[in-house]
Amino acid sequence: TAVRLRAEQARHNRATAGTAVAVAAGVTALGLVLLGYALWRGLHRWVLAPADRLASQTRTVARGETYRQIVPDGPQELTGLGRDVEAMRLQIAGQLVRAEQAQRELQERTDELARSNEDLQQFAYVASHDLQEPLRKVANFCQLLERQYADQLDDRARQYIDFAVDGAKRMQVLITDLLALSRVGRTTEEFVPVELDEALDGALRNLADRSAEAAAHVERLTPLPTVSGDRSLLVSLLENLV
């Protein structure tokens, strides 16, 4: 009987010890869970939530709302990062303001230049018309003079009249070319193949009087090529070169 009582007491002690261990393990596990939850709550409150708010404000600025101020909070590290982001936002906002101002000024100058070009083109058109009219009259009256008094003119007089008519016509062509040159948007689309030998012939004809006065002689050693360009401008170029 005594042996049986000691055995039962031993089983009871072992059961009690097991229960105590299980209770201690449960309490420890519960304590760990509560500690983890408390840590997570603290991390979320002091780190994750401020970081999320900072990221949200940064995304708002990135979408184009550069005027939206970034207000950092949370730990010192996040606050410092927020201040850096706010400084960057202010710098970007300032650059955008300056860029918009420069764009407005550029647009104003572009509009002003367009108006100036339009006025210049109109002036060139009116000036060319006013300049060509007296030249037409000079050429017409010279030709009329030659027809009316053909029997009274010698060869030298006819030559002088031809010079006057030719000079008036060349001046008309030059004025027309200057008008075309003054137009905005002139490109190479209107260029045509030009034989430079023919252009040089025209230049030498224009310089015939001055060449005779200077007793000049122009030697053409090799043929000139054909190029793409404006014939009148190339004639003027060769005339100035000669």
C-alpha positions in Angstrom: 0.0 0.0 0.0 2.7 2.4 0.8 4.4 1.7 -2.5 1.2 2.3 -4.3 0.7 5.7 -2.6 4.3 6.7 -3.4 3.7 5.8 -7.1 0.5 7.7 -7.3 2.2 10.7 -5.6 5.0 10.5 -8.2 2.4 10.4 -11.1 0.6 13.4 -9.5 3.9 15.3 -9.2 4.8 14.6 -12.8 1.3 15.7 -14.0 1.6 18.9 -11.9 5.0 19.6 -13.3 3.8 19.0 -16.9 0.9 21.3 -16.4 3.2 24.0 -14.9 5.5 23.7 -17.9 2.6 23.9 -20.4 1.2 27.0 -18.5 4.6 28.6 -18.5 5.1 27.8 -22.2 1.7 29.3 -23.0 2.3 32.4 -20.9 5.7 32.8 -22.7 4.2 32.4 -26.1 1.4 34.8 -25.3 4.0 37.3 -24.0 6.0 36.9 -27.2 2.9 37.5 -29.3 2.0 40.6 -27.3 5.6 41.8 -27.5 5.6 41.3 -31.3 2.3 43.0 -31.7 3.5 45.9 -29.6 6.7 46.1 -31.6 4.7 46.0 -34.9 2.4 48.7 -33.7 5.3 50.9 -32.7 7.1 50.2 -36.0 3.9 51.0 -37.9 3.2 54.2 -35.9 6.7 55.6 -35.8 8.3 54.3 -39.0 6.0 52.7 -41.6 3.1 55.2 -41.4 5.4 58.3 -41.6 7.3 56.6 -44.5 4.1 55.9 -46.3 2.9 59.5 -45.8 6.2 60.8 -47.1 6.0 58.5 -50.1 2.4 59.6 -50.8 3.4 63.3 -50.7 6.4 62.6 -52.9 4.1 60.8 -55.5 1.8 63.8 -55.4 4.6 66.1 -56.3 5.9 63.7 -58.9 2.5 63.9 -60.6 3.0 67.6 -61.3 1.7 69.3 -58.2 5.0 71.0 -57.4 3.2 73.6 -55.3 2.2 71.0 -52.7 4.4 71.3 -49.7 6.0 68.2 -48.2 5.5 68.0 -44.4 7.7 65.3 -42.9 7.1 63.6 -39.5 8.2 60.5 -37.7 11.7 59.6 -36.6 14.6 62.0 -37.0 16.0 60.1 -40.0 12.6 60.3 -41.9 12.2 63.9 -40.9 15.7 64.7 -42.3 14.8 62.7 -45.5 11.6 64.7 -45.8 13.4 68.0 -45.4 15.8 66.9 -48.2 12.8 66.0 -50.5 11.1 69.3 -49.7 14.3 71.2 -50.6 14.5 69.3 -53.9 10.8 70.1 -54.5 11.4 73.8 -54.0 14.4 73.7 -56.3 12.3 71.9 -59.0 9.4 74.3 -58.5 11.8 77.3 -58.9 13.2 75.8 -62.1 9.8 75.2 -63.5 8.7 78.8 -62.8 11.9 80.0 -64.6 11.3 77.7 -67.5 7.7 78.8 -67.8 8.8 82.4 -67.7 11.4 81.8 -70.3 8.8 80.0 -72.5 6.4 82.9 -72.2 9.2 85.4 -73.1 10.2 83.1 -76.1 6.6 83.0 -77.3 6.3 86.7 -77.0 9.5 87.3 -79.0 8.4 84.7 -81.5 5.1 86.5 -82.0 6.9 89.8 -82.2 9.3 88.4 -84.8 6.4 87.0 -86.8 4.7 90.4 -86.8 8.0 92.1 -87.7 8.6 89.6 -90.6 5.0 90.2 -91.8 5.6 94.0 -91.7 8.9 93.5 -93.5 7.4 91.4 -96.2 4.6 93.9 -96.7 7.2 96.7 -96.9 9.3 94.8 -99.3 6.3 94.1 -101.5 5.3 97.8 -101.5 8.9 99.0 -102.0 9.5 96.6 -104.9 6.3 97.7 -106.6 7.1 101.4 -106.1 10.7 100.8 -107.4 9.7 98.8 -110.4 7.1 101.3 -111.7 9.6 104.0 -112.6 11.9 101.4 -114.1 9.1 100.2 -116.3 8.5 103.8 -117.4 12.2 104.3 -118.2 12.4 101.1 -120.3 9.1 101.9 -122.0 10.0 105.5 -122.8 13.5 104.5 -124.1 11.9 102.0 -126.4 9.3 104.5 -127.5 12.1 107.0 -128.1 13.9 104.5 -130.3 10.8 103.8 -132.3 9.7 107.4 -132.8 13.1 108.7 -133.7 14.7 105.7 -135.3 15.7 107.5 -138.4 17.4 110.3 -136.4 19.5 108.1 -134.2 22.9 106.8 -135.1 24.3 103.5 -133.9 25.9 105.0 -130.8 22.6 106.5 -129.7 20.8 103.2 -130.2 23.5 101.5 -128.2 23.0 103.9 -125.3 19.2 103.3 -125.5 19.8 99.5 -125.4 22.1 100.0 -122.4 19.4 102.0 -120.6 16.6 99.5 -121.4 18.9 96.5 -120.4 19.9 98.2 -117.2 16.2 98.9 -116.3 15.2 95.3 -117.0 18.1 94.0 -114.9 17.2 96.3 -112.1 13.6 94.9 -112.2 14.9 91.4 -112.0 17.1 92.3 -109.1 14.2 93.9 -107.2 12.1 90.8 -107.8 14.8 88.6 -106.5 15.3 90.8 -103.5 11.6 90.5 -102.8 11.7 86.7 -103.0 14.8 86.7 -100.7 13.0 88.8 -98.1 10.2 86.3 -97.7 10.3 84.3 -94.5 10.7 80.5 -94.9 12.9 80.6 -98.0 14.4 77.1 -98.4 16.3 75.1 -101.0 13.1 73.6 -102.3 12.9 76.2 -105.1 16.5 75.5 -106.3 17.0 74.3 -109.8 20.0 73.1 -111.8 22.0 76.1 -113.0 24.8 75.9 -115.5 27.5 78.2 -114.1 28.9 79.0 -117.5 25.6 80.5 -118.5 25.4 82.3 -115.2 28.9 83.7 -115.7 27.9 84.8 -119.2 25.1 86.8 -117.6 27.5 88.3 -115.0 30.0 89.4 -117.7 27.2 91.0 -119.7 26.2 93.0 -116.6 29.8 94.1 -116.2 30.4 94.9 -119.9 30.5 98.7 -119.4 32.8 98.5 -116.3 35.0 96.0 -118.1 35.3 98.2 -121.1 36.2 101.2 -118.9 38.8 99.3 -117.0 40.1 97.6 -120.2 39.7 94.3 -118.3 39.9 90.8 -119.8 38.4 87.8 -118.2 40.0 84.4 -119.0 37.9 81.3 -118.6 40.4 78.4 -118.3 38.0 75.5 -117.6 34.3 74.8 -118.0 32.2 75.4 -114.8 29.9 72.8 -113.4 26.2 72.7 -113.1 25.0 73.2 -109.5 21.7 73.4 -107.7 20.7 76.9 -106.7 19.0 80.2 -107.6 20.2 81.5 -111.0 19.8 85.2 -110.2 21.7 84.9 -106.9 24.4 82.9 -108.6 24.7 85.5 -111.3 25.1 88.2 -108.6 27.6 86.0 -106.8 29.8 85.6 -109.9 29.3 89.3 -110.8 30.7 90.3 -107.4 33.6 87.8 -107.7 34.6 89.1 -111.1 
